[in-house]
Amino acid sequence: MGNSVQRDDDTREFHQKICQYEDHVLRMTYEYFQDDLQLIVENLSPHSLLRELKARNIPDVKKYRSLENDRRTLARTLLQDMYDRGREAVIALWVSLCVLHKNHDSPVLRAVLEELYHTGDSLVEQIILDEEGHQLLPELIDVQKLHKEHLYEKTEKLTENKPPKCNQEEESFPLWARYVNLVIVYTDNFRERSVNELIETGIKHEKYLKETQNKLQRISPKKMFRWCHRSRLVPHIVMVSGVPGVGKTTLMQKFVYDWVRGDLYQRFSFVFFFKFRELNRLDEVSLETMILQQYPYLEPQIENILQDPKKLLFIFDGLDESNHTINLTSRYLCSNPRERGHWGQIVVSLVRKSLLNGCSVLMTSRPTRLASTNCHVFQQIVEIIGFFPEERQTYFENFFSDPDLAEKAFTYVKQNDTLYTFCYLPSYCWIICTVLSRSFQTTSSDQPPSLLPKTVTQLFAIFVANILANHSLEKSDAQKVLQSIGWMAEHGVMHHRIIFDDRDLDSFHVDNKSKLLSSFLMELGEPVTYSFLHLTVQEFFSALVHYADYSPEKLQQSLNKAKFYCDGRSEMFLRFLCGLSDASTRSMLTGYLDTQAAQASRDVITWLRNLILEEQRLEESEDKKRHLLRTFYYLYESRNKPLVQESLQSYRRLDLSDVHMSTLDCTVLSFIMETCTNMEELNLSGCSLGPEGLERLAPVLHNLQDLGLACNNLPDSSCIHLASVIRNNRSLKKLNLYNNRLSGPHFSHLVEALSSPDCRIEELLMVKNGLSKEEKEEIRKIERHKPDLQIYYSTNKKLDVMSR
């Protein structure tokens, strides 16, 4: 009763507050929150929202009933209708949302309601300022125009890495035509990571996809400096986190481009864009000289520009690429723009507000760097998690000029879990599209392409092979380049280095005059520094070099080191090493590998065989389960079915319970189960197994006698795949489906399969599945007709089975 009264009071207070807003405030804030409202309404129960609107005298809500199966159209139509109806309808919608938010777990809705309530008139002032900007002195108007012209030239083109036709220059495209919106969410989790950060982000990404979109607190670039309900202030110091290749630099380019065009944050009269990898070449500077080295035309007005800090934004891209330790808790700070110090000290002073107090700072970094950084100085932290399915498809459509080719390539990738999972990264999308464009275009339309990747190793092998095939170098010369950059790549992977200089090139005998070099390495700055096109390209070369320049001692040493790294740095390296042990994958690079590449393959297989034997001797634990799943990935990349059979022949029971299983994990496990026909028992309880994962596994579960799928929150649509498992497996004796959500229209598929005379199940656990009375009666009918079948469908019947 008390909670109900409190909720009513909160709603009345909210209602009174927004009724005080003038019409133009309601209109502008409603427009400002359109993207958020679209997302919120899409994920609310239409029935609940329409009921609340009807209670507030909004007529004709029946017109939306027909749109309930198309949430996006319903949301768009309803929001536009409320806007067209005017003040009372807009207030009714806001109050309805306020009521619903009490029982609806939506951080987005909560954040929007709190921002509207707490900011009101000041939000409108901020919206106008962001659209129109500050009034400037005449002399500053001219220099601002010059500055915007300069930045426009720097940001209007999106330069893509060279495709595998090495006689071409790097391609540039209009940013607006190539840019695809990135999914950005609030975050504050920067713990030390025990697995490869790309893999971990991929797992997190899939988790987000499984959740309703409304539970994600997404944020668009235009709202990074808006009022934050967590800190209850308008942030000035913002961190953007993201793994390599997820689009941090491109996002910053788009940010500056939109500011130049007047579409974003005109509250900032001047924006200064710096990259840490370029700052590395500086030593002692003042803030003034740091700015003027990059923007010399500002010199006549630099003093006036820095006079009003609140009109300034500093962007620093790539904290993880800094050669200098950026100590955000340092006591050694600057306070004057003309005071000289190390450039890192200048950056810290801006962030800590001892220098130009009131200015804004936007910084980017990889999550691993932030794990060892004091992040309390940032008033807002967000993370780029890449592309959701819709953005992935848009990327393919933008990449291929031929729509049919775009659809063909995207369809192929969607059918391959390995490639599709990694498509959350824009850089992976580019590599995949580059490989597929060549594979599809060199094949006649009525003939299947000959070189299409099935694993990540094959993807990168084809990528490198295409570049080498289109190069004019002799194979022996190209092999020398692969060897030299390969050893440099391996050194970088083992020592957490992604930036190299001329001293590194000399140390590893890399010929920086080779034209082939620019196909794999990017150059930047003066003096020049180098990095691979992508971290995973570096990781691929670090593995490839052991096949291109075989040394048994070096290979064994690297394998021994890699096994004991606990921070994930060697995970992709080991997957690629195992992937290249497959002769058919290596054949893609014929002519560029060592004559003893086959021996390198045998060494890797021996190592992998021994690794599996070691894991068999480990005591049962969650760590052992995770290690085993990691080993399955090595076997999957190797495509070595005889090795799988030999290594796992003693396994009769496989327990992966309570280990989070992504759809890709299920694809890998499917490869293992398809090969290991001796497996009798599989426990996947508590694995966050989704319908997609179950769909991947269903065809290979035909030999099991005992299958555990409890506590996975499986919906009723999973009954289709469960029915398939039952129909195709006459060996199955026990099936544990405890604590799922199988009640629903698809439950009939499961009932039909269980009713079949071919179903040999003797023990079925159906406790806590939310079954209706009718569904329970269907289960009882099956039990009456099958005396050998015991079905546990409620907590009142034989609870002892649940402890199994």
C-alpha positions in Angstrom: 0.0 0.0 0.0 2.8 2.4 1.0 4.7 1.8 -2.3 1.6 2.4 -4.3 0.9 5.7 -2.6 4.5 6.8 -3.2 4.3 5.9 -6.9 1.1 7.9 -7.2 2.7 10.9 -5.5 5.7 10.6 -7.8 3.5 10.6 -10.9 1.5 13.6 -9.6 4.7 15.5 -8.9 6.0 14.7 -12.4 2.7 15.7 -14.0 2.6 19.0 -12.2 6.2 19.7 -13.2 5.8 19.2 -16.9 2.5 21.0 -16.9 4.4 24.1 -15.9 6.6 23.9 -19.1 5.6 26.4 -21.8 4.5 25.0 -25.2 7.8 25.7 -26.9 9.7 23.8 -24.1 7.4 20.8 -24.5 7.8 20.8 -28.2 11.6 21.2 -28.3 12.2 18.6 -25.6 9.9 16.2 -27.3 11.8 16.6 -30.5 15.1 16.3 -28.6 14.1 12.9 -27.1 12.7 11.4 -30.3 15.3 8.7 -30.8 15.0 7.7 -27.1 11.3 7.7 -27.3 11.3 5.5 -30.4 13.4 2.9 -28.6 11.4 3.1 -25.4 7.9 2.7 -27.1 9.2 -0.1 -29.3 10.1 -2.2 -26.3 7.1 -1.4 -24.1 4.0 -3.5 -24.0 1.7 -1.9 -26.5 -1.3 -3.0 -24.6 -0.1 -1.3 -21.3 0.9 1.9 -23.1 -2.4 2.2 -25.0 -4.4 1.5 -21.8 -2.6 4.3 -20.0 -3.1 6.7 -22.9 -6.8 5.8 -23.1 -7.1 6.5 -19.3 -5.8 10.0 -20.1 -8.5 10.7 -22.7 -6.4 10.1 -25.8 -9.0 8.9 -28.4 -8.7 6.5 -31.2 -6.1 4.2 -29.5 -7.8 1.3 -31.4 -6.0 2.4 -34.6 -2.7 1.2 -33.1 -4.0 -2.3 -32.3 -3.3 -3.4 -35.9 0.3 -2.4 -35.6 1.1 -4.4 -32.4 3.1 -6.9 -34.4 5.2 -4.2 -36.0 6.6 -2.4 -33.0 8.8 0.0 -35.0 5.9 1.3 -37.1 3.6 1.5 -34.1 6.2 3.6 -32.2 6.9 5.9 -35.1 3.2 6.4 -35.9 2.1 6.9 -32.3 4.9 9.4 -31.5 4.1 11.5 -34.6 0.4 11.4 -33.7 1.0 12.7 -30.2 3.2 15.5 -31.5 0.5 16.5 -34.1 -2.2 16.6 -31.5 -0.3 19.1 -29.4 0.3 19.9 -25.8 -2.3 17.7 -24.0 -1.4 14.6 -26.0 2.4 15.1 -25.4 1.8 15.6 -21.6 -0.5 12.5 -21.6 2.3 10.4 -23.2 4.9 11.6 -20.8 2.7 10.9 -17.8 1.8 7.4 -19.2 5.5 6.6 -19.5 6.1 7.8 -16.0 3.4 5.4 -14.7 4.8 2.5 -16.8 8.4 3.0 -15.8 7.6 2.0 -12.2 7.1 -1.6 -13.3 9.3 -1.6 -16.4 13.0 -2.2 -16.1 14.3 0.4 -18.6 17.4 2.4 -17.8 16.7 4.5 -20.9 13.2 5.4 -19.8 14.4 6.3 -16.3 17.2 8.4 -17.7 14.9 10.3 -20.1 12.2 11.0 -17.4 14.8 12.2 -14.9 16.5 14.5 -17.5 13.2 16.0 -18.5 12.2 16.5 -14.9 15.4 18.0 -13.6 16.5 20.1 -16.6 13.4 21.5 -18.2 13.9 25.2 -19.3 17.7 24.8 -19.1 17.6 21.9 -21.5 15.9 24.1 -24.1 18.6 26.7 -23.6 21.2 24.0 -24.2 19.4 22.7 -27.3 19.3 26.2 -28.8 23.0 26.8 -27.9 24.0 23.5 -29.6 22.1 24.5 -32.7 23.1 28.2 -32.9 26.4 28.5 -31.0 27.8 31.5 -29.1 28.1 35.0 -30.2 31.7 35.7 -31.2 33.9 38.7 -31.7 34.2 39.6 -35.4 37.9 38.7 -35.5 37.1 35.2 -34.0 34.3 34.6 -36.5 36.8 34.8 -39.4 39.3 32.5 -37.7 36.6 30.0 -36.8 35.5 29.8 -40.4 39.1 29.1 -41.4 39.4 26.5 -38.7 36.2 24.7 -39.8 37.4 24.8 -43.5 40.6 23.1 -42.4 38.9 20.4 -40.3 36.3 19.8 -43.1 39.2 18.9 -45.5 40.6 16.6 -42.9 37.3 14.8 -42.1 35.1 14.9 -45.2 36.6 11.7 -46.6 36.7 8.2 -45.0 39.9 6.6 -46.1 39.8 2.8 -46.3 42.7 0.5 -46.3 44.0 -0.6 -49.7 41.9 -3.5 -51.1 43.9 -6.6 -52.3 44.9 -5.0 -55.6 48.2 -3.5 -54.6 48.6 -1.3 -57.7 45.8 0.9 -56.4 46.1 3.8 -54.0 44.1 3.9 -50.8 40.4 4.5 -51.5 38.6 7.5 -50.1 34.8 7.8 -49.9 32.6 10.6 -48.7 32.1 10.1 -45.0 28.4 10.6 -45.2 28.1 7.8 -47.8 30.2 5.2 -46.0 29.7 5.9 -42.3 27.4 3.5 -40.4 26.0 4.4 -37.0 27.8 2.6 -34.1 26.0 1.2 -31.0 27.3 3.1 -28.0 26.3 2.3 -24.4 27.0 3.6 -20.9 29.6 1.5 -19.0 31.9 1.7 -16.0 33.5 -1.8 -16.1 37.2 -1.7 -16.8 38.5 -4.7 -14.8 41.6 -6.6 -15.8 40.6 -9.0 -18.6 41.4 -12.6 -18.5 40.5 -13.3 -22.1 41.2 -11.7 -25.4 39.3 -8.3 -25.3 37.9 -8.8 -28.8 36.5 -12.2 -27.8 35.1 -10.9 -24.5 33.4 -7.9 -26.2 31.9 -10.3 -28.7 30.4 -12.3 -25.8 29.1 -9.1 -24.2 27.7 -8.0 -27.6 25.8 -11.2 -28.0 24.5 -10.9 -24.4 23.2 -7.4 -25.3 21.5 -8.9 -28.4 19.7 -11.5 -26.2 18.4 -8.8 -23.9 15.5 -6.5 -24.9 17.0 -3.5 -26.6 15.3 -1.2 -24.0 17.5 -2.6 -21.2 20.5 -1.2 -23.0 21.2 2.4 -22.1 22.3 3.5 -25.5 23.7 7.0 -26.2 24.1 8.9 -29.4 27.1 11.2 -30.1 24.9 14.2 -29.9 24.1 13.4 -26.3 27.5 12.6 -24.9 27.7 16.0 -23.3 24.1 16.1 -22.1 22.8 15.9 -18.5 23.6 12.5 -17.0 21.2 11.1 -14.5 23.9 9.0 -12.9 26.2 11.9 -11.9 23.4 14.5 -12.0 25.4 17.0 -14.0 26.2 18.0 -17.5 29.6 16.2 -18.1 32.6 18.0 -19.4 35.1 15.2 -19.3 34.0 12.1 -21.3 35.8 8.8 -22.1 34.8 6.6 -25.1 36.0 3.1 -24.7 36.2 0.4 -27.3 38.3 -2.6 -28.5 40.6 -2.3 -31.6 38.8 -1.9 -34.8 35.4 -1.0 -33.3 35.4 2.5 -34.8 36.7 4.9 -32.1 38.8 7.0 -34.5 36.1 7.0 -37.1 33.5 8.1 -34.5 35.8 11.0 -33.6 36.2 11.9 -37.2 32.4 11.9 -37.7 32.1 13.9 -34.5 34.4 16.6 -35.8 32.8 16.5 -39.3 29.3 17.0 -37.8 30.6 19.9 -35.7 32.1 21.6 -38.7 28.9 21.3 -40.7 26.9 22.8 -37.8 25.0 19.6 -37.0 26.5 18.9 -33.6 27.5 20.8 -30.5 27.8 24.4 -31.7 28.2 25.3 -28.0 31.9 24.6 -28.8 33.3 27.5 -30.7 36.5 25.7 -31.4 37.3 21.9 -31.5 40.9 20.7 -31.3 41.5 17.1 -32.5 44.7 15.3 -31.4 45.9 11.7 -31.7 48.1 10.2 -29.0 50.2 8.4 -31.5 51.0 11.8 -33.1 51.6 13.5 -29.7 54.2 10.8 -29.0 56.8 12.6 -31.1 56.5 15.8 -28.9 58.5 16.5 -25.8 58.1 19.6 -23.7 55.5 22.0 -25.0 52.9 24.5 -23.8 49.3 24.1 -24.6 49.5 27.0 -27.0 52.4 25.5 -28.9 50.7 22.1 -28.9 47.7 23.7 -30.6 49.7 25.9 -33.0 51.9 23.0 -34.2 48.7 21.4 -35.6 46.7 24.6 -36.4 49.3 27.3 -37.1 46.7 29.6 -38.7 45.2 30.2 -35.3 48.3 32.0 -34.0 47.0 35.6 -34.4 43.9 34.8 -32.2 45.2 32.0 -30.0 45.0 34.2 -26.9 41.5 35.3 -27.5 40.4 31.7 -28.4 41.7 30.4 -25.1 40.1 33.2 -23.1 36.8 31.5 -22.7 37.4 27.8 -21.9 33.7 26.8 -21.8 33.6 27.3 -25.6 36.4 24.8 -26.2 36.5 21.0 -26.8 39.7 19.0 -26.9 39.6 15.5 -28.4 42.3 13.1 -27.6 42.1 9.8 -29.6 43.9 6.6 -28.6 45.1 6.7 -25.0 46.2 3.1 -25.4 48.7 4.3 -28.1 50.4 6.7 -25.9 54.1 6.0 -25.2 53.9 8.1 -22.1 52.3 7.0 -18.9 49.3 9.3 -18.5 48.9 9.5 -14.8 45.5 11.1 -14.2 46.1 11.4 -10.5 49.4 13.3 -10.9 50.1 16.3 -8.6 52.3 17.9 -11.2 49.8 20.0 -13.1 49.9 23.1 -15.4 47.7 26.1 -14.9 48.7 28.5 -17.7 48.4 27.8 -21.5 51.9 29.2 -22.0 53.5 27.1 -19.3 55.8 24.4 -20.7 55.7 20.8 -19.6 55.6 17.3 -21.0 52.7 16.9 -23.4 51.2 14.2 -21.1 51.2 16.7 -18.3 49.3 19.1 -20.5 46.7 16.5 -21.3 46.3 15.5 -17.6 46.0 19.2 -16.6 43.1 19.7 -19.1 41.3 16.6 -17.7 41.9 17.7 -14.1 40.7 21.2 -14.8 43.8 23.0 -13.5 44.3 24.2 -17.1 41.4 26.0 -18.9 38.9 25.2 -16.2 35.5 24.9 -17.9 36.7 23.4 -21.2 35.5 20.0 -22.3 37.6 16.9 -23.1 36.6 13.9 -25.1 39.1 10.9 -25.0 39.1 7.4 -26.5 40.9 4.3 -25.3 40.9 0.5 -25.5 39.3 -1.1 -22.3 42.6 -2.8 -21.3 44.4 0.5 -20.9 41.5 1.8 -18.8 41.8 -1.2 -16.5 45.0 0.3 -15.1 43.8 3.9 -15.2 42.0 5.9 -12.5 38.8 6.7 -14.3 37.1 8.7 -11.5 38.1 12.0 -13.3 35.7 11.2 -16.1 32.2 12.4 -15.6 30.8 10.1 -18.2 32.1 6.9 -19.6 30.6 5.2 -22.7 31.6 2.1 -24.7 31.3 1.5 -28.4 30.1 -2.1 -28.9 30.1 -1.9 -32.7 27.3 -3.1 -35.0 24.0 -4.8 -34.3 22.5 -6.9 -37.1 20.8 -3.9 -38.8 24.0 -1.9 -38.9 25.9 -4.9 -40.2 23.6 -5.2 -43.2 23.9 -1.5 -43.8 27.7 -1.8 -43.9 27.5 -4.5 -46.6 25.0 -2.4 -48.6 27.4 0.6 -48.4 30.5 -1.4 -49.2 29.2 -3.1 -52.4 28.0 -0.8 -55.2 26.0 -3.8 -56.6 23.0 -4.5 -54.4 22.8 -8.1 -55.5 26.4 -8.7 -54.6 25.8 -7.0 -51.2 22.8 -9.3 -50.5 24.8 -12.4 -51.7 27.8 -11.6 -49.5 25.6 -10.7 -46.4 23.6 -13.9 -46.8 26.8 -16.0 -46.9 28.1 -14.3 -43.8 24.8 -14.7 -41.9 25.0 -18.5 -42.6 28.4 -18.6 -41.0 28.3 -18.0 -37.3 32.1 -17.6 -37.0 32.2 -14.7 -39.5 28.8 -13.2 -38.5 29.7 -13.0 -34.8 32.9 -11.0 -35.6 30.9 -8.6 -37.8 30.1 -6.6 -34.8 33.5 -5.0 -35.5 33.6 -2.5 -38.5 37.2 -3.5 -39.2 36.2 -7.2 -39.5 33.3 -6.2 -41.7 35.8 -4.4 -44.0 38.1 -7.5 -44.2 35.2 -9.9 -44.7 33.7 -7.7 -47.5 37.1 -7.3 -49.1 37.6 -11.0 -49.2 34.1 -11.8 -50.4 34.1 -9.1 -53.0 37.0 -10.8 -54.7 35.7 -14.4 -54.2 32.3 -13.5 -55.7 33.5 -11.3 -58.5 36.0 -13.8 -59.9 33.4 -16.5 -60.2 30.7 -16.7 -62.8 27.2 -16.3 -61.5 26.2 -20.0 -62.1 29.2 -21.4 -60.4 29.9 -21.4 -56.6 32.9 -19.4 -55.5 36.0 -21.6 -54.9 37.6 -19.6 -52.1 35.1 -18.8 -49.4 36.2 -18.7 -45.7 34.6 -21.0 -43.1 36.8 -20.1 -40.2 38.6 -17.0 -39.0 41.9 -18.5 -40.0 40.7 -19.1 -43.5 39.4 -15.5 -43.7 42.8 -14.0 -43.0 44.6 -16.6 -45.1 42.5 -15.6 -48.1 42.9 -11.9 -47.3 46.7 -12.2 -47.3 46.7 -14.6 -50.3 44.7 -12.1 -52.4 47.1 -9.3 -51.6 50.1 -11.5 -52.5 48.5 -12.8 -55.7 48.1 -9.2 -56.9 51.6 -8.1 -56.1 54.5 -7.9 -58.6 57.2 -9.2 -56.1 58.8 -12.5 -56.6 57.5 -15.2 -54.2 60.9 -15.4 -52.5 61.0 -11.7 -51.9 57.4 -11.6 -50.7 58.2 -14.5 -48.3 61.0 -12.4 -46.8 58.6 -9.6 -46.1 56.2 -12.0 -44.5 58.9 -13.4 -42.3 60.3 -10.0 -41.2 56.9 -8.4 -40.4 55.8 -11.8 -38.9 58.5 -11.8 -36.3 57.8 -8.2 -35.5 54.1 -9.0 -35.1 54.9 -11.9 -32.8 57.1 -9.8 -30.6 54.3 -7.2 -30.4 51.7 -9.8 -29.5 53.8 -11.3 -26.7 54.8 -7.9 -25.3 51.5 -6.0 -25.7 52.8 -3.7 -28.5 50.8 -2.4 -31.4 52.9 0.6 -32.4 56.3 0.2 -34.0 59.0 2.6 -35.1 62.0 2.5 -37.5 64.2 0.9 -34.7 61.7 -2.0 -34.6 61.8 -2.3 -38.4 65.6 -2.4 -38.3 65.7 -4.9 -35.4 63.5 -7.3 -37.4 65.0 -6.6 -40.8 61.8 -5.2 -42.2 62.4 -3.4 -45.5 60.4 -0.2 -45.2 60.9 0.5 -48.9 59.0 -2.6 -49.9 55.7 -1.8 -51.7 54.2 -4.9 -50.1 54.7 -3.4 -46.7 52.0 -0.8 -47.1 49.5 -3.6 -47.8 49.8 -4.8 -44.2 51.1 -1.8 -42.2 49.9 1.7 -41.8 52.3 4.7 -41.5 51.5 7.7 -39.4 53.2 10.8 -38.1 56.7 12.3 -38.3 58.9 10.6 -37.3 57.0 7.7 -38.8 55.4 5.1 -36.6 53.7 1.9 -37.9 50.9 -0.4 -36.9 49.2 -3.3 -38.6 45.9 -2.7 -40.3 44.2 -4.3 -37.4 45.2 -6.0 -34.2 43.9 -9.3 -35.5 46.0 -8.9 -38.7 49.0 -8.6 -36.4 47.9 -11.7 -34.5 47.5 -13.6 -37.7 51.0 -12.7 -38.9 52.4 -13.7 -35.5 51.1 -17.2 -36.1 51.8 -17.3 -39.8 55.5 -16.6 -39.3 56.0 -20.0 -37.7 54.9 -21.6 -40.9 56.7 -19.1 -43.2 60.0 -19.3 -41.3 59.9 -22.5 -39.3 62.2 -22.8 -36.3 61.3 -25.7 -33.9 62.9 -23.9 -31.0 61.1 -20.6 -31.5 57.8 -22.4 -32.1 58.1 -24.4 -28.9 59.1 -21.4 -26.9 56.2 -19.4 -28.2 53.7 -22.2 -27.5 55.0 -22.6 -23.9 54.8 -18.9 -23.3 51.3 -18.5 -24.8 49.8 -21.2 -22.7 50.6 -19.4 -19.5 49.5 -15.8 -20.5 46.4 -15.1 -18.4 45.4 -11.8 -20.0 44.1 -13.2 -23.3 46.9 -11.7 -25.4 47.8 -15.1 -26.9 44.3 -16.4 -27.5 43.9 -15.4 -31.2 47.6 -16.3 -31.8 46.9 -19.9 -30.7 43.7 -20.2 -32.7 45.5 -19.0 -35.8 48.4 -21.4 -35.1 46.0 -24.3 -34.9 44.0 -23.1 -37.9 47.1 -23.1 -40.0 47.9 -26.6 -39.0 45.2 -27.6 -41.5 46.8 -28.4 -44.9 43.8 -27.1 -46.9 44.0 -23.8 -45.1 47.7 -23.5 -45.6 47.3 -24.4 -49.3 45.8 -20.9 -49.8 49.3 -19.5 -49.2 51.2 -22.1 -51.3 54.6 -20.7 -52.3 55.0 -18.3 -49.4 55.5 -20.8 -46.6 58.6 -22.6 -45.4 59.4 -26.0 -46.9 59.0 -27.4 -43.4 55.6 -25.9 -42.8 54.1 -29.4 -42.5 56.5 -30.1 -39.7 55.4 -26.9 -37.9 51.8 -28.3 -38.3 52.8 -31.6 -36.7 54.5 -29.6 -33.8 51.3 -27.6 -33.2 49.1 -30.8 -33.3 51.4 -32.5 -30.8 51.2 -29.5 -28.5 47.4 -29.4 -28.8 47.2 -33.2 -28.1 49.3 -32.7 -25.0 47.2 -29.7 -23.9 44.0 -31.9 -24.0 45.7 -34.6 -22.0 46.7 -32.0 -19.4 43.2 -30.7 -19.1 41.8 -34.2 -18.6 43.9 -34.5 -15.5 42.6 -31.3 -14.0 40.1 -31.4 -11.2 36.5 -30.5 -12.1 36.0 -26.8 -11.8 34.5 -23.9 -13.8 38.1 -23.0 -14.9 38.5 -26.5 -16.3 35.2 -26.1 -18.3 36.3 -22.8 -19.7 39.8 -24.2 -20.7 38.0 -27.1 -22.4 35.8 -24.8 -24.4 38.8 -22.7 -25.4 40.5 -25.9 -26.6 37.4 -26.8 -28.6 38.0 -23.5 -30.5 41.6 -24.6 -31.3 40.2 -27.9 -32.6 37.5 -26.1 -34.6 40.0 -23.9 -36.3 42.2 -26.9 -37.1 39.3 -28.7 -38.9 41.1 -31.9 -37.8 38.4 -34.4 -37.1 40.8 -37.4 -36.6 42.5 -35.3 -33.9 39.2 -34.6 -32.3 38.2 -38.3 -32.3 41.6 -39.3 -31.0 41.8 -36.6 -28.3 38.3 -36.9 -26.9 37.6 -40.7 -27.4 37.7 -41.2 -23.6 35.0 -38.6 -23.0 31.7 -40.2 -22.3 30.3 -37.3 -20.3 30.8 -33.6 -21.1 29.8 -31.0 -18.4 29.8 -27.3 -19.5 27.1 -26.3 -17.0 27.2 -22.6 -15.8 29.6 -21.6 -18.5 28.1 -18.9 -20.7 27.6 -20.3 -24.2 27.3 -17.9 -27.1 25.8 -18.9 -30.4 29.4 -19.2 -31.7 30.4 -21.4 -28.8 27.5 -23.6 -29.8 28.7 -23.8 -33.4 32.1 -24.9 -32.1 30.6 -27.4 -29.7 28.4 -28.7 -32.6 31.6 -29.4 -34.6 33.0 -31.4 -31.6 29.7 -33.3 -31.0 29.4 -34.2 -34.6 32.8 -35.7 -34.6 32.6 -37.4 -31.1 29.9 -39.9 -31.7 30.9 -41.7 -28.4 29.5 -39.0 -26.1 26.6 -40.2 -24.0 25.9 -37.3 -21.6 25.9 -33.6 -22.2 25.1 -31.0 -19.5 24.5 -27.5 -20.7 22.4 -26.3 -17.7 22.8 -22.7 -16.7 24.7 -21.7 -19.8 22.5 -18.8 -20.9 21.7 -21.0 -24.0 19.5 -19.2 -26.4 17.2 -20.6 -29.1 19.9 -19.8 -31.8 22.5 -21.8 -29.8 20.1 -24.7 -29.4 19.3 -24.6 -33.1 23.0 -25.0 -33.9 23.3 -28.0 -31.6 20.1 -29.8 -32.3 21.3 -31.7 -35.4 24.3 -33.3 -33.6 22.7 -34.4 -30.3 21.5 -37.7 -31.8 23.7 -40.2 -29.9 23.2 -38.8 -26.3 21.5 -40.8 -23.6 21.3 -37.9 -21.0 20.8 -34.3 -22.0 20.7 -31.4 -19.4 19.2 -28.0 -20.6 18.0 -26.7 -17.2 18.0 -23.0 -16.1 18.6 -21.5 -19.6 15.5 -19.4 -19.7 14.6 -21.0 -23.0 11.4 -19.6 -24.6 8.6 -21.7 -26.1 10.1 -21.3 -29.6 12.9 -23.6 -28.4 10.3 -26.5 -28.4 10.7 -26.7 -32.2 14.4 -27.6 -31.8 13.8 -29.8 -28.7 11.3 -31.7 -30.7 13.9 -32.2 -33.5 16.4 -33.6 -30.9 13.8 -36.1 -29.6 12.7 -37.2 -33.0 16.3 -37.8 -34.2 17.6 -39.5 -31.1 16.2 -42.9 -30.1 19.0 -43.3 -27.6 17.9 -40.4 -25.3 16.7 -41.7 -21.9 16.9 -38.5 -19.7 16.0 -34.9 -20.6 16.3 -32.2 -18.0 14.3 -29.0 -18.9 13.9 -27.7 -15.4 13.4 -23.9 -15.0 12.8 -22.6 -18.6 9.9 -20.7 -20.2 8.5 -23.4 -22.5 4.8 -22.5 -22.1 3.4 -21.0 -25.3 2.1 -21.7 -28.8 5.2 -23.8 -29.8 4.8 -26.2 -26.8 2.7 -28.4 -29.0 5.8 -29.4 -31.0 7.4 -30.8 -27.9 4.2 -32.6 -26.9 4.0 -34.2 -30.4 7.6 -35.4 -30.3 7.2 -36.9 -26.8 4.0 -38.6 -27.8 5.7 -40.4 -30.7 6.2 -44.2 -30.3 9.8 -43.6 -31.4 10.5 -41.5 -28.3 12.5 -43.6 -25.8 12.8 -41.0 -23.0 12.3 -42.6 -19.6 12.8 -39.5 -17.4 11.7 -35.9 -18.3 12.1 -33.0 -15.9 9.6 -30.2 -16.6 9.5 -28.4 -13.3 9.2 -24.6 -13.3 8.3 -24.0 -16.9 5.2 -21.9 -16.3 3.0 -24.5 -17.9 -0.7 -23.7 -18.2 -3.4 -26.2 -16.9 -4.0 -27.3 -20.5 -0.3 -27.9 -21.2 0.0 -29.9 -17.9 -2.9 -32.0 -19.0 -1.2 -32.7 -22.3 1.8 -33.9 -20.4 -0.3 -36.1 -18.1 -1.9 -37.7 -21.2 1.6 -38.7 -22.5 2.5 -40.2 -19.1 -0.7 -42.2 -19.0 0.0 -43.7 -22.4 3.7 -44.4 -21.7 4.1 -46.3 -18.5 8.0 -46.4 -18.8 8.1 -42.6 -19.0 8.3 -40.5 -15.7 7.6 -36.8 -16.2 8.3 -34.4 -13.4 6.1 -31.4 -14.2 5.7 -29.7 -10.8 7.6 -29.3 -7.5 5.0 -31.6 -5.8 6.2 -34.6 -7.7 9.4 -36.4 -6.8 11.6 -33.4 -5.9 14.6 -35.6 -5.3 15.2 -35.8 -9.1 16.0 -32.1 -9.1 19.2 -32.7 -7.1 20.5 -34.8 -10.0 
